[in-house]
């Protein structure tokens, strides 16, 4: 097949360019579930502890909504899968989305694929070479997770099923991104569509798992979890993701063989010959560049809030049936379980929103490196105004997206409880996460302003905060370490006491870091392309 | 004439690389100043220092008498810049980019914008992603030239333009010059520099090696002489300033230094000149002479012969 000529050298190129990238992702994604085994073993050392867990947390609908169905929570392996599987699934999906996007459409957008394709390299070689490496990475990931779990003494059948389920999730989302990278003309668009699919898979699965399970069969994450690792460890559900991946790759190949190089599926329309008034203002200009993402995220967090908000009430019912659960989560008895669950939902949404806000802030770096800052700063635009207008968008978006997420959760919960006052209560609780999200944007701004090359480290700070908050108890991180996460500094809302001090401190800190970043940016050389 | 750009002893280092190594440059008001040098000589770095995008490590650089690092915004209201490698926002149209760039400079002349779009045959409704290199360059050119800026900083502005557009560019710059505006034109297109520039600075490895009017520079270089004489002109080689003498019967060919031309011609006349052609040094020759050490006289001769 001549359209595949050069696939092998392309695969080697992908491997060479991304060796550190893959090493970091794979290490983190293998370490997370594998190290969870000894941690959870220490947390629930006896079968009696495990049985208590199974009766309480392991059967809580709230936990099911967050993590997936608990098929084997009366075993250590089942607890590991239940506590970490859902999060790891999302991370694996995201790794695959980024891995495929950055090596296909992003490269094409930069014009590098053109350079390659002018040689004796087939039309599909870039895509094929990339998928080869990414699929191989997924297999390595699944194998290493399974081997690690066996090494810590878990049964081999369940470990293998769990490892394979992670590989399956990875392969499906890699294949999906292969298609979105053909459809969209821009890498950003390819990430957006595939990322939305990851979010939708998680939410649809949550709806299915808390209901009769039908919806779970519409979600790739649901397919993978249907293997029931450590319960009956079924293998046949993996045929579904395998089939889906084949179809998606076939569709990607079909689109790629019909489209022009550099083009997407939709032809670009001619646009306005003059700039609108809004575009002439730097804040409006920044908004325009981020318009698509902002709209997508607004819809996403609102729908996500609605979906999770609508399952919150079930936790109430369960509490009546099971006093042990209440004891576990809320020894003081002050917080309702529903509020605990709602707080958890808002926390997760806030973390996702923090991801958007950090990305939006780091757009400054991309703009500078692409040479887009230079012509503007060569105009009568001060560096301070350039940065402040680009900071205004993520800062405002943080508040708006949090409010929208709270609105979604609030509306769903208000309808189910027949209490309209739930809406403002939950919007308020969501917006309380603003200072924590701002703090991460502040770190991004500081790094960008002072040392732009190091700015992507913000992602490590965010990832660390997420792991500390969600899994800190599983890994028994020391309290001070967990408390470093800005999300832990936000008061437990709804239901808890609104203490203003940490919020004010975080907001002030965020502003101070951002100010230091702006000042650093004014003092340094502009990174130039030429 | 007042000085618009004044650079003296400018130093800029990037890590261990010394991009600018004591550069001097002076651009007077109302002149079109050619800025020549091989790739990596420091032309773009100089322009970026003049824009306050990079901070000089040592030396003086002023634009309109102000410090480009500290007074960037104020100075930028009075100048317009065209980068050598124009990168556009993929989803904004050319027209939108022109307006945005004009806005951050402080406005543009709408009539002139329309006129330039027409002269450069640029479709402003297409998106940045779909423009070719030449068309991206035109977007930046229209944005800069449609302004009333007193100073134009043009960094290889015509790279990627076709010859017709190159001609349009030269016309527009000629008009700019008659309006009394100042232009710093970094370029590799020597015909363009010869056609447009009042003065030229040649830089190499971060230093100015030659500066002056084209006439000044030509005086400093050699003229190629090809003559038929009544008697073989064998003895010319002993004259100072004569190089590469080749005598072939009654035909004599040699290069002579500009400041020795007069006395050499007097000596040559003694042999009885029958025909005479002299070729003034082209800018290309000046350029080659000042560019690489690796260029031997032999290569120069070949380059010359192939013209």
Interface residues (C-beta under 8 A of the other chain):
Chain A: X109 X185 X186 X268 X270 X271 X272 X273 X274 X275 X276 X279 X280 X282 X285 X288 X289 X370 X371 X372 X374 X375 X376 X377 X378 X379 X380 X381 X382 X383 X523 X524 X525 X526 X528 X529 X530
Chain B: X44 X48 X51 X52 X53 X54 X55 X72 X73 X74 X76 X77 X79 X81 X83 X84 X85 X86 X87 X89 X90 X91 X92 X93 X95 X96 X97 X98 X99 X100 X101 X103 X104 X105 X106 X123 X124 X125 X126 X127 X129 X130 X140 X143 X153
